[in-house]
């Protein structure tokens, strides 16, 4: 009888401890669940706020785009008319020179607006891919035409190397143009007079298109390459101080390349020029 009483007491104590342990662990579990619920609610609120901010930012940029382009188009049009003396001689030759400077400055501002809008669209995931079959020889000719004036102004020689086995490629031509233009203009910008810039288009064994731009420019230190690829970054050298910009050129080229399945790779050394390359996937037309 005494043994049974001791057993029942031990069993009761054990059950009480077990109940207390279960209660404590349940309370801790409930606390953890409450923390997770609060975190989930905060994440949901943050996501909604982020989406709202993204929409607000795009609306703001669209408004700024309209407000800036309208006067810029007028400046471009009228300065071109004055520079071309469409309505008659300007009288003093300096006025014609000033009109040319105004036109060039307005074009520079327009390029900055386009770069910022492109970066915003990419970050917002609003850059759509529209594949088409393009002629690579014709594309290379177009690219040279677009940067020829800049190259001639800097006394830089342009050249093109094409893979004879690759005549056509299916991709988004608009995005490919942006990649080539950003790489070429950057190469020309940092290549001193008498240098060369070469655009190469070739096929790869995996069916990709290799886009390579090489120059004999000032080059950069390997440790500076990540900063050159960062948005709004400017490397400090004589040519960059002479030709200021937004610092978006290489960053945009890299972002555009990523849209087509590529990544921009740069190899460079001070005084030895740059080699910028990416391999792009072939897109399927829908």
N, C-alpha and C positions, 0 to 999 in steps of 0.2 A: 504494500500500500504506500509505504514511504518512497519506494523507488518510482512508483507510478506518479506520485505527486511531484517529485523532482523532475521527472521526464516531462510532465505537462508544463511545469514552470519553465524549463529550458526551451521547450517547443514554443511557448508563448513569447518568451524573450526573443527567440530567433525570428518568429513571425513579425514581432514589433520592429526589430532591427531591419528585417527585409522590407517591411512596409515603409519604414523611414528612408531606407536607401532608394526604393522605387520612387517615393515622393520627391526626394532630393534630385534624383536623376531626371525625373519628369519635369521638375521645375527648371533645371538647367537646360533640358531639351526645349522646353517652351520658350525660355529666354533666347536660345539660339534661333528658334523658328521666328521669334519676334524680330530679332536682329536681321535675319535674312529677308523678312517681309519688308522691313523698313528700307533695307538696302535695295530691294527690288523696286520699291516705290520711288526711291530717290533716282535709281537708274532710269525708270520709266519717265519721271519728270524731267531728268536731264536730257533724255533722248528727245522728248517732245520739245523741250526748250531749244535743243540743238537744231532740230528740224525747222522750228519756227525761225530761229536765227539764220539758218541757211536760206530759207525762203525770203526773209527780210533782206539778207545780204544780196541775193540775186536781184531782188526788186530794186534795191538801192543802186547796184551796179548798172542795171538796165536803164534806170533813170539818169544816172551820171553819164552813161554812154550816149544817150540821146541829147542831154544838155551840152555835152562837150563836142560831139560830132557836128551839131548844127552850126555853131559859129566857126568850127574848124573848116568845114566844107566851104563856108563863105570866104574865109581867109585864103584857103588854097585856090579857090576859083579866081578871086579878085587879084591876088598876088601873081598868079600865072598870067592873067590878062595884062597886068602892068608890065611884068617882065617881058612879055611878048609884044608889048606896045600895040595891042590889038586896036585901040581907038586912036592911035597916033603916037608920035615921038614923046617921050617923057621929058625931054629938054635936057636936064642934067643927067649924064650917064650914071652918076652915083645912085639916082633913084631906081634905075633898072637893076643895079647891083643889090640894093637894099630889098627890092621886091623878090629877088632870087633867094636872099637869106631868109626872108619871111616865109617863103614857100617851103624851104628846106626845114626850117624850125617847126612849121605846122605839120609836116610829114613825120618829123621825129616824135612829136606829141601824139600823133595818130598811132604810130607804132607802139608807143608805151601803153596807150589805152587798149590796143588789141592784145598785147602781151598779158596785161593784168586781167582782162576779161577771159582770155583763154585759160589762164591759171585757175581762175575762179570756177569756170565751167568744169574743168577736170576734177578739182577738189570736190565739187558738188555732184560728181558723177553724171553730168549732163552732156558729156561729149559722146555722141553716138557714132558707131562705126558703119560706114556705107561702102561696101566693097565694090570694086569695078576692075576690069582688066585694063592695065595701062601698058603703053609702049615705053620700055626703059630708055631706048635711044632718044625718043622724043622728050621724055621726062628730063634726061640729062641736059639736053639742049635748052629746055625751058629754064632749068636751074641756073645754067651759065648766063643766060640772057638776063635773069632777074638780078644777078649780083655783078654783072659786068661793069656797070657804071661805078659802083663802089670800088671794085678792083682797079679800074683804070685810074680813079682818083688817087689811090694809094700806090700806084705803079706796082701792082701785084699781078703776076701771071697766073691765069686759070688754066687747068687742064682736066681732062676726064678720061677715066679708064673704065671700059665696059666689058663684061664677060660676053663673048660672042655667042656662047651657047644659051644665054638667057636673054630673050628678046621681050617677053611679056611676063607680067606678074600681077596676081590678083591681090589687091589691098585697097585701103582707103586712100585715094590719091591726095585728098586735101590734107590729111594728117602726114603722109609721106612728104608732101611739099613743105609743111611746117618744119619737119625734122631736118630736111636738107638745107632749107634757108637759114635756120638758126645755126646749124653747124658751119655753113659756108660763111655767113656774115661774121660769126665769131672768129673764124680762122683768118679772114681778111683783116679784121679789126686789129688783131694782134700779130700781124705779119708786116715787118718793115718793108720799105720800098726796095724793089728788086727781088723780093721773095716769091715763092710759088705756093699755090693752094690747089690740091688735087681731090676731085670727087671720084670715088670708085664704087661701082655697082656690080655685084657678082652673086652667083648662086652658091649655096652651101649644100653639103651632102645630105643635110636633114630637110632640104626643100625650102629653107629660109632664104631671105634676101639680105645680103651683107651690104650695109651702107657705111662707107668709110670716107672720112675727110682728113687729109694729111696736109700739114703746112710746115714751112721753114721759119716759123715765127719765133717769138721770144721764149716760148715754152713756160713751164712752171715746175715748181718742186713737187715731187710725188705726194708729200704731206699736205700740199695745198689743194689737191684735186677734190677731196670731199667738200671743201669750202666753195670751190668753183661750181660745184653741182647744186649747192644750196640756193634757194630762192633769195633774190635781192642781195646776193653777196658780190663784192667787188674785190678783186686782188689788186694790191697796190703796186703798180709799176708805171713806167713812163707812158706806155700806150694806153693803159686804162684811164689814166688821168686826162689824156688827150681826147679820148672818145668815151665820154660818160654815157651810161645807159641805166636801165633798171636792174641789171644783174639777173635777169630772168632767162637769158638766151639758152644757156646750157641746161638749166633746170627744166625749162619748157621742153627742150629736145628730149631730155630723159623721160619726162612725163608722157610726151607724145609717143615715144618708143614703147613705153610700158603698155599703152593702149593697144599696140599691135604685137604684144607678146615679147618685146625686146627690152634691153637694158643698155644704157650708154656706158661704154668703157673708154677710159682715157689713159693713154700712156704718154708721158712727157718728161722733159728734163730742161732746166734753164739753158737757153741758148740753142736748144736742139729741136724746137718746134713741138707740135702736138700730133697725136694720132687718135682721132675720135671715131669709134665704131659701134655699130649695133647690128644685131641680126633679127629680122622681123618675120613673123609668121605669115604664111599665105592665108588670106581670109577667104571664106566661102560665101559666095553671093546667095542671098535669100530672095 
